[in-house]
Amino acid sequence: MEEIEFILDSTKESMAGSIAHLEKEFLNIRAGKASPQMLGSVFVDYYGSQTPLSQVSNVNVPDARTITIQPYEKSMLQTIEKAIMIANLGFNPMNNGENIIINVPALTEERRRDLVKQSKAEAEDAKIGIRNARKDANTEIKKLEKEGTSEDICKTAEDDIQKLTDAFIRKVEEHLAAKEIEIMKV
């Protein structure tokens, strides 16, 4: 019985991890408003090692359409500018000698549709993660059944796993619906 509880707990943890990953990925999908998370995927060559932008500079959002980046070392300006261009986020950084300023362009209808597609792909990845957790749990339950655990207990555990799966898939759908609304709002 303890093994079944352990399987249920670890499955729930794994599924929650899929949701957390989805939320993190959704932060990187911008919806027209500037935010420091938009640059979360930018890594800068800092003395030979790839370092997150947030560790070599201050990233601020003075208004809804502007991001400013103030490097801790002035010599990093060109390197940061280049890293933002390489990240291919659709931004055009401007260097004024002290800061890098990024004007976040308003989203076109086409770009919004692309972002919705990207969101759907991330949601599908999360669902796949959840289904994989279900498959792993069911495999463990089958092993326990072969080792002599009662069929009724195993069947109940499989039903519980399916209920967990359904609940987490619903959460993914809710997150996706909210993100679509956020992206399509003009």
Secondary structure, DSSP 8 states (H G I E B T S, - for coil): -HHHHHHHHHHHHHHHHHHHHHHHHHHHS--SS--GGGGTT-EEEETTEEEEGGGTEEEEEEETTEEEEEESSGGGHHHHHHHHHHTT-S---EE-SS-EEEE-----HHHHHHHHHHHHHHHHHHHHHHHHHHHHHHHHHHHHHHTT--HHHHHHHHHHHHHHHHHHHHHHHHHHHHHHHHHH--
